[in-house]
């Protein structure tokens, strides 16, 4: 019963519960097993005891790090094969350096494997002889009989022959990643010629694989492969291929016409990533909106040619769950707001909207979006939308009660009044164009005449409206560089018991008083960024640190009033800390950093560039 109850808690709360007593510890471990938690295991001698302990819990998801060709690595891999192999469903060897013999021994001990990540494991493929022995191939085929997902990203030595041998051992493969692999695209290649090169990975060989596995494959990741338009069209024309997820991020040569053809050929796509495909314009988004009616996830970041006109058909995507158009500098949001409100209202399941760095975005569009998406939206990213004011924040606070993630970094017009829910009835919602961090938005504007002063009898007091406190479900908040915010609002508004991530970097008016108030109001923080908060001192941390028992990542870079006393305080209070950044803290010496690391060996990363004013 206790395990069942704990299974409803977030992972951080389950960890806390496991510290109560032995009974709660085992109950929490059972709950963790049910939630498919991934365990990250450093391949080192010190991990051997932990591996034996994990075997009693029948851990199913493991990531191995720090692998090399040493004897310690060999011993740890043998231990994992013996104790964990029979239970593993998911195994990640990302970036590891291991021998072919160690790999074969490990894989053949995992008969239930469904997910295998070999991204960046170049040592395995460097010789080109992986799985070249028939008896070895048979053993690996039996172990990978149930493999559904294979990640081969970032393999510079992957060739046709090794790819064919490995993929041939996984007959039920459904998801494949070849992201950032060196793929050759030869338009004059003879399909009747030998296709399995031992030196290069050719698109024609991949196309042959797709034709063979068309009935099973549902997800393909080709990001960063410089896929040309002709290759994309050939991919879409594969008979029997019905992809559900396709990632083409960073394929800069893809044309709007090729995307339109893809949408006609692969109408069953539910997830599509076209971010960074710089040749795409409005026509691509129109084709996606009209041709992929069942699309759920769409990413079109960094498309400098995309304008508001591309959003006019977005209302056809009724199944849309997430939309990312960050860094599309010509998007103002007007047509997006109209499309999500016409003719049947916004998509009923839209939970994530990212408009970061869309510097033309104005209050009017945000207000319209907030009012239309209030019942479903959980993630909203408006970072560096520099024209937004308190009006946008007030609309967000009033209309988006389900929000769990809110990013407002570099929205410099937001003030204490916006956070507190105080608004002047005479305040204009849109104050016109502003110079932004995006050079494409720069120009000359006529100066606006100052408003005529009101007579004393005409002055209107500020009215109380919903404040940020209305967002009770908030778990992540980014207020980086909202430079007009002070302790006045931060101390009163930042009271979110469930908040896990918070960034208050570059808030020059944040003092010890605000820090302590935030610590009291947000005791569950795991990630906290306070870089360049120059008014924070040791005295504030003495009071605040005891509230942040769960803190894991802390950024204090360029907080020049802090000294080694803050390191001592953090070391005593924040026992779960793993990452600390004190770069460019002039009051902290390198000796103090070394002492801190010696006292807390579980802190795996300490950034200490230029501490003590050293250059």
Order of alpha helices (4+ residues) and beta strands (2+ residues): alpha-alpha-alpha-beta-alpha-beta-alpha-beta-alpha-beta-alpha-alpha-beta-alpha-beta-beta-beta-alpha-beta-alpha-beta-alpha-beta-alpha-beta-beta-alpha-beta-alpha-beta-alpha-beta-alpha-beta-beta-beta-alpha-beta-alpha-beta-alpha-beta-alpha-beta-alpha-beta
